Amino acid sequence: MSLPTSISPTLALFGATGGCCRAVLHRSLQAGLSVNVLARTPSKLTTEFPSTEYPQLTIIGGNIRDAKAVERTLTFTEGTSTKLVEIIVSGVGMRSFGESERTVCEDGMNCILSSITETRAEGAEGDDPKIVVISTKGCSTERREVPVLMIPVYAVFVRIPIIDKRKMETAVRKSGLKWCILRPSHLTDGESKGLAKVRIGVEKSQKGGKSETQSEEIGYSIRREDVGLWIYQELVCGGGTEEWEGKIVGLTY
Ligand SMILES: NC(=O)c1ccc[n+]([C@@H]2O[C@H](COP(=O)([O-])OP(=O)(O)OC[C@H]3O[C@@H](n4cnc5c(N)ncnc54)[C@H](OP(=O)(O)O)[C@@H]3O)[C@@H](O)[C@H]2O)c1
C-alpha cells in the first residue's frame, strides 16, 4: 500500500459536534491543519473555534445526507483548482431512535462515497482520500468484542446502531479507498488519560468480507478524548501511519 497524504494533510470531519471528532478537530487545528467540518448546527462549534483564531477552519452547515453540502466539505480551493481533502474522518452516529436516525451511518457513508465520485467527475484534483470511521465494539459477527457482563447491554441498547454501523463498515471496506475502521468500547466523557492507557485490538480485513484477528483487547470503556487523540496521533498527524490501513482497530482501556 502506498504512503498516504502529505505531512500537513487536509481534513474533512463529519460528526465534530460529538466528543471524539471534536477532539480530532481541536488537535488538528492546534497543529495548524486545514479542516473542513460539516455540522447541522455550526453554532455548536463557532464559540469554541472562532474564525478569528482558526482561519484554516471552514464550517459547512448541512446534513450528511445532503450531497451538495458533503461535496463542499470534501473539497478545498487552491488557486484556480478544486482539490479533494486527503483524510476524511467520520464520527457521525445516531442521536435518537427516530426512524431516519437508524440508517444515518450507512446513508452518510454512501453519501460521502458518491460525493467523492461526483467531485472527481466535476474535475476535483488530488489523490483519493483515506477514510477513517468510528464504528463500535459489538459489530463483529465472528467474535465477542465486549466483556461477558456487557453482552445483554449491547444486545438491547446497541442492537440498532450496530445494524447501521455494520452496513457502514461494509460500504467502507468495499470502497476501494484506503481506510481504517475504529471500534471503541462504551464512550465516556472526561480528560484524556493518554495513549499509554489505551489498549488496541486489531483485525485485518480479508477478501470476501472476512477478517483475521491479529490481537484482541476486551474492556468496558474509553474516553472520547482518547479516541480523538488516537485518531489524531495515528491516522492524521503527519498523514498517519500505514500500519492501520485496511484494519479494524478496537480501542479500550
Ligand atoms: N455512545 C457510545 O458509548 C459509543 C460507543 C462506541 C461507538 N460510538 C460511536 O462513536 C461515534 C462518536 O461518538 P461521539 O459520542 O463522539 O459522538 P455523538 O455524540 O454520537 O455525536 C454524533 C455526531 O453525529 C452528528 N450527526 C448525527 N446525525 C447527523 C446527520 N444526519 N448529519 C450530520 N451530522 C449528524 C451529530 O451532530 P449533531 O450535533 O447535529 O447532532 C454529532 O456530531 C458515533 O458514531 C457513536 O455512535 C458510541
The ligand as an SDF file (V2000), in Angstrom:
LIG
                    3D

 48 52  0  0  0  0  0  0  0  0999 V2000
  -22.0570    6.1030   22.9110 N   0  0  0  0  0  0  0  0  0  0  0  0
  -21.1550    5.1420   22.9840 C   0  0  0  0  0  0  0  0  0  0  0  0
  -20.8880    4.5780   24.0580 O   0  0  0  0  0  0  0  0  0  0  0  0
  -20.4830    4.6870   21.7360 C   0  0  0  0  0  0  0  0  0  0  0  0
  -19.6450    3.5680   21.7780 C   0  0  0  0  0  0  0  0  0  0  0  0
  -18.9150    3.2100   20.6320 C   0  0  0  0  0  0  0  0  0  0  0  0
  -19.0540    3.9460   19.4700 C   0  0  0  0  0  0  0  0  0  0  0  0
  -19.8980    5.0320   19.4410 N   0  0  0  0  0  0  0  0  0  0  0  0
  -19.9560    5.8030   18.1850 C   0  0  0  0  0  0  0  0  0  0  0  0
  -18.8160    6.6390   18.1620 O   0  0  0  0  0  0  0  0  0  0  0  0
  -19.0590    7.7650   17.3050 C   0  0  0  0  0  0  0  0  0  0  0  0
  -18.6310    9.0420   18.0100 C   0  0  0  0  0  0  0  0  0  0  0  0
  -19.3900    9.1830   19.1960 O   0  0  0  0  0  0  0  0  0  0  0  0
  -19.4350   10.6030   19.9660 P   0  0  0  0  0  0  0  0  0  0  0  0
  -20.0320   10.3040   21.2970 O   0  0  0  0  0  0  0  0  0  0  0  0
  -18.1430   11.2880   19.8200 O   0  0  0  0  0  0  0  0  0  0  0  0
  -20.4550   11.4400   19.0830 O   0  0  0  0  0  0  0  0  0  0  0  0
  -22.0500   11.5030   19.2080 P   0  0  0  0  0  0  0  0  0  0  0  0
  -22.3900   12.2030   20.4730 O   0  0  0  0  0  0  0  0  0  0  0  0
  -22.6160   10.1520   18.9810 O   0  0  0  0  0  0  0  0  0  0  0  0
  -22.3620   12.5160   18.0240 O   0  0  0  0  0  0  0  0  0  0  0  0
  -22.7990   12.0960   16.7910 C   0  0  0  0  0  0  0  0  0  0  0  0
  -22.3980   13.1430   15.7820 C   0  0  0  0  0  0  0  0  0  0  0  0
  -23.0470   12.8270   14.5560 O   0  0  0  0  0  0  0  0  0  0  0  0
  -23.6730   14.0170   14.0900 C   0  0  0  0  0  0  0  0  0  0  0  0
  -24.8190   13.6650   13.2510 N   0  0  0  0  0  0  0  0  0  0  0  0
  -25.8270   12.8110   13.5450 C   0  0  0  0  0  0  0  0  0  0  0  0
  -26.6910   12.7530   12.5180 N   0  0  0  0  0  0  0  0  0  0  0  0
  -26.2180   13.5930   11.5650 C   0  0  0  0  0  0  0  0  0  0  0  0
  -26.6630   13.9750   10.2820 C   0  0  0  0  0  0  0  0  0  0  0  0
  -27.7900   13.4670    9.7520 N   0  0  0  0  0  0  0  0  0  0  0  0
  -25.9270   14.8570    9.5720 N   0  0  0  0  0  0  0  0  0  0  0  0
  -24.7750   15.3640   10.0860 C   0  0  0  0  0  0  0  0  0  0  0  0
  -24.3080   15.0530   11.2980 N   0  0  0  0  0  0  0  0  0  0  0  0
  -25.0150   14.1720   12.0300 C   0  0  0  0  0  0  0  0  0  0  0  0
  -24.0720   14.7540   15.3250 C   0  0  0  0  0  0  0  0  0  0  0  0
  -24.3690   16.0980   15.0060 O   0  0  0  0  0  0  0  0  0  0  0  0
  -25.4600   16.9840   15.8190 P   0  0  0  0  0  0  0  0  0  0  0  0
  -24.6600   17.7220   16.8630 O   0  0  0  0  0  0  0  0  0  0  0  0
  -26.0210   17.8750   14.8000 O   0  0  0  0  0  0  0  0  0  0  0  0
  -26.4640   16.0450   16.4180 O   0  0  0  0  0  0  0  0  0  0  0  0
  -22.8020   14.5730   16.1340 C   0  0  0  0  0  0  0  0  0  0  0  0
  -21.8040   15.4620   15.7000 O   0  0  0  0  0  0  0  0  0  0  0  0
  -20.5320    7.7120   16.9600 C   0  0  0  0  0  0  0  0  0  0  0  0
  -20.6620    7.1350   15.6900 O   0  0  0  0  0  0  0  0  0  0  0  0
  -21.1050    6.7590   18.0090 C   0  0  0  0  0  0  0  0  0  0  0  0
  -22.2340    6.0770   17.5180 O   0  0  0  0  0  0  0  0  0  0  0  0
  -20.5990    5.4100   20.5390 C   0  0  0  0  0  0  0  0  0  0  0  0
  1  2  1  0
  2  3  2  0
  2  4  1  0
  4  5  1  0
  4 48  2  0
  5  6  2  0
  6  7  1  0
  7  8  2  0
  8  9  1  0
  8 48  1  0
  9 10  1  0
  9 46  1  0
 10 11  1  0
 11 12  1  0
 11 44  1  0
 12 13  1  0
 13 14  1  0
 14 15  2  0
 14 16  1  0
 14 17  1  0
 17 18  1  0
 18 19  2  0
 18 20  1  0
 18 21  1  0
 21 22  1  0
 22 23  1  0
 23 24  1  0
 23 42  1  0
 24 25  1  0
 25 26  1  0
 25 36  1  0
 26 27  1  0
 26 35  1  0
 27 28  2  0
 28 29  1  0
 29 30  1  0
 29 35  2  0
 30 31  1  0
 30 32  2  0
 32 33  1  0
 33 34  2  0
 34 35  1  0
 36 37  1  0
 36 42  1  0
 37 38  1  0
 38 39  2  0
 38 40  1  0
 38 41  1  0
 42 43  1  0
 44 45  1  0
 44 46  1  0
 46 47  1  0
M  CHG  2   8   1  16  -1
M  END
$$$$
